[in-house]
Structures are given as C-alpha cells and as structure tokens.
C-alpha cells in the first residue's frame, strides 16, 4: 500500500508560479512511475505530467514549457513546478503513483489550484 498526500494548492494571480508537492508513504520503494493529473468540475481527470522510473518526462501540450515535474526519492516526494499560470490551469491537482511488480495505481486526495480570470 502506498499513501499519497498533496499540498501546495493556492489561489495565484495569472502569470504567477506555484509548486505542488506530493509526499508518499507506506511501500514507497515499490513506486515506479509517478504523475500529476488535474480535474475540472464535471470532467474526467487528465494527465498533466508524467515521470517514469527511468527519469523520462512527458507533459500535456497545454503545460509544456510552463510546468516541470520532479522527484526527490530521498524524501519520497514528487513536485510540480507551475510557472506562467493561466486561468485555465484552475483545477484540482492529483498525485498518482504506479507500483511494481503488480502495477497497482494509487491516488492522493487532491489539492486545489485557482487562477482567477
């Protein structure tokens, strides 16, 4: 079992920056890939940024060049640095982890980012 707790969500003005954090506990050594998703009201969650165990990253087109995903394994932490924030970035952001060898998927409870228009 892996537990994920997000933090760092806040209200920030357009053009501002924010860093989200996700702390993993439990069987964190089994974690392979980690990712950030976001969800708009009434919509499905969408992938924002993915970090594989090998260190490769993948970003949604809408955040490419503005967001950076990183991981500190010594702290069991995942980060999302968000720059040049836009009103359309307003959403609940979720941390996601996939474990080996069974491919279990875990989610945090989310943190709200608000960028007013």
N, C-alpha and C positions, 0 to 999 in steps of 0.2 A: 504494500500500500504506500501511496505517495500522497502527501497533503501539499497543496499549493495555496499561498496567500499573497494576493496582490496588494500593492499600496502605491501611493503617489498621485492618484487621480485628483483633479482640482479644476477650478474654473480659471482659465487663462485667456488673455486677450489675443485676437488674431495676430499672427506673426511671432507670438511668444514661443517659449520652449517649456518642456515638461519631461521629467524622467520617471517612468514607471518601473517598479521593482516587483519581483516575484520571488518569494522565498520558499524553497522546497524542504520538506521534512519527511521522515519515515524512511522508506527504502530508496533514498535519492541516488544511491550508487547504481541502481538499475535503469536510471533515466538515460535514454538515447537522445532523441531529438526533443527540442523544446520550441515553443512558438507563442506568438501573441495573435489573438483573434479580437475582433470587435463586433459589436451587435448594435444595430439601430433599432429603435422601437418598432415592433411588428415585423422585423426582418430576421432572416437566419444569420447566424454568426458567419463572419467571413475572415479568411486568413489575412493577416497584416504583414507578419514577418516570421520566417522560419529559420531556425538554426539547427543544423544537423550535428550529430555527434562528431563528425569529421571536421566541423568548423565552417562548412559552406552555408551561405545565407541565401534567402530568397525573399523578395519583397513584392507586395502588391504594387501594381503600376501607380496607383493613386498616392503612394507614400514613398516611392523610390526617390532617393536623393534627399529626403527630408527626415526619415526615420532610420535609426540604427539599432539593431538587436545585438546584444552581447550577453555573455555568461561568465560568471565567476564561480568555477566549480569549488574553490576553496571555501566559499561562503554559501554554496548551494543556492545561488541567486541568478536570476535572469533579469535583464534590464531591457527597456525600450526607451531610447533617447528620441524624443519627438521635437523637431525644430520646425519653424515656419508654419505653425499650426493654423489651420483653417476651420471655419465653422462646420464644414462637412466632416471634420475629424471628431465631432461631438458624438460620443458613443460610450457604451460600457465596454471596457477592455478586459479580456480574459487571458490568463496564462494557461498554457496547455503543455502537457508532457506525455511522451510516449516511452514505454519501458521495454526492455528486453529481458528475457527471451520471448515473452508471450504477447508482446505488442499491446499491452494494456494502455488505455488512454485516461488521463486524469485532467481535471479542470479545477481552477480556482473559482471563487465566487464573484470575481469581477471588481473593477474599480472604475468610477465614472469620470470621464474627461468631458468638460464642457468648454466650448469655444464659441462665445456669443457672436452673432452676426451684427 
